[in-house]
Amino acid sequence: MSGDIDFDDLGDAASSAADAGAPRGARDLGAVYDIPVTVSAVLGRATMQVSQLLKLGRGAVVELDRKLGEAIDIYVNNRLVARGEVVMVDDSRLGVTMTEIVKADRGV
């Protein structure tokens, strides 16, 4: 295994850890829930030369590689885990609704 994390497996193992007959390793998995992770939502990407970048100013528009309404990528610790849509949480905050979980490529 190359260190890939299957979040479904983590949830199943942690929820079954409460069972009295669960092996010690499964009971200890609850400690994983306290580990902080970085979640990023990427609207799109663009490639440009440094000279183009330096010419950008206030009000400049950078065209991204995504179309309006297309799903955005959701990363956890720089690993793609899901795709989703941007939603308004309140008048001043944005959020993301997950619409698809991306299965990890576990090359054998």
C-alpha positions as CSV (number, residue, x, y, z in Angstrom):
1,M,0.0,0.0,0.0
2,S,1.3,3.4,-0.9
3,G,-0.1,5.4,2.0
4,D,-3.5,6.1,0.5
5,I,-6.3,6.7,3.0
6,D,-9.8,5.4,2.3
7,F,-12.0,7.6,4.4
8,D,-14.9,5.1,4.3
9,D,-12.7,2.5,5.9
10,L,-11.7,4.9,8.6
11,G,-15.3,5.7,9.5
12,D,-16.3,2.0,9.5
13,A,-13.3,1.0,11.7
14,A,-13.8,3.9,14.2
15,S,-17.5,3.3,14.6
16,S,-16.9,-0.4,15.2
17,A,-14.1,0.4,17.7
18,A,-16.7,0.9,20.4
19,D,-17.5,-2.8,20.2
20,A,-16.2,-4.5,23.4
21,G,-14.6,-7.3,21.3
22,A,-12.8,-5.0,18.9
23,P,-9.1,-5.5,18.5
24,R,-6.8,-2.9,20.2
25,G,-5.8,-1.3,16.8
26,A,-9.4,-0.6,16.0
27,R,-10.1,1.0,19.4
28,D,-7.0,3.2,19.0
29,L,-8.2,4.5,15.6
30,G,-10.4,7.1,17.4
31,A,-7.2,9.2,18.0
32,V,-7.1,9.8,14.2
33,Y,-10.1,12.1,14.5
34,D,-8.1,14.7,16.3
35,I,-5.4,15.1,13.6
36,P,-5.8,18.4,11.7
37,V,-5.9,18.3,7.9
38,T,-5.9,21.1,5.3
39,V,-9.0,21.2,3.0
40,S,-8.7,23.1,-0.2
41,A,-11.4,23.8,-2.9
42,V,-9.8,24.6,-6.3
43,L,-12.0,26.5,-8.7
44,G,-9.6,26.0,-11.6
45,R,-6.1,26.5,-12.8
46,A,-4.2,28.7,-15.3
47,T,-0.8,28.7,-16.7
48,M,1.0,31.8,-17.7
49,Q,4.5,33.3,-18.2
50,V,6.0,35.3,-15.4
51,S,5.9,38.4,-17.7
52,Q,2.2,38.0,-18.1
53,L,1.8,37.5,-14.3
54,L,3.7,40.7,-13.6
55,K,1.4,42.7,-15.9
56,L,-1.7,41.7,-13.9
57,G,-3.3,44.4,-11.9
58,R,-6.4,45.2,-10.0
59,G,-9.5,44.2,-12.0
60,A,-7.5,41.8,-14.3
61,V,-9.3,38.6,-15.2
62,V,-7.4,35.3,-15.2
63,E,-9.1,32.7,-17.4
64,L,-9.3,29.3,-15.6
65,D,-9.4,25.8,-17.2
66,R,-13.0,25.2,-15.9
67,K,-16.4,26.2,-17.3
68,L,-19.1,27.9,-15.3
69,G,-21.1,25.4,-13.4
70,E,-18.4,22.7,-13.7
71,A,-17.5,20.8,-10.5
72,I,-14.6,22.0,-8.5
73,D,-11.9,19.8,-7.0
74,I,-11.7,19.3,-3.2
75,Y,-8.3,18.3,-1.8
76,V,-7.4,17.1,1.7
77,N,-3.6,17.6,2.4
78,N,-3.0,18.1,-1.3
79,R,-4.7,14.9,-2.3
80,L,-7.8,15.0,-4.5
81,V,-10.6,13.3,-2.5
82,A,-13.9,14.7,-4.0
83,R,-15.6,17.1,-6.4
84,G,-18.3,19.5,-5.5
85,E,-20.2,22.8,-6.1
86,V,-19.7,26.2,-4.5
87,V,-22.6,27.2,-2.2
88,M,-23.4,30.4,-0.2
89,V,-23.3,29.7,3.5
90,D,-24.4,33.1,4.6
91,D,-24.2,36.6,3.3
92,S,-20.4,36.8,3.5
93,R,-19.1,33.2,3.4
94,L,-18.8,30.5,0.7
95,G,-18.8,26.7,1.2
96,V,-18.6,23.6,-0.9
97,T,-21.1,20.8,-1.3
98,M,-19.5,17.5,-2.1
99,T,-21.2,15.8,-5.1
100,E,-18.7,13.1,-5.8
101,I,-16.1,11.2,-3.8
102,V,-13.0,10.4,-5.8
103,K,-11.7,6.9,-5.2
104,A,-7.9,6.7,-4.5
105,D,-5.9,5.0,-7.2
106,R,-4.3,2.1,-5.4
107,G,-2.0,0.7,-8.1
108,V,-1.1,-2.8,-7.1
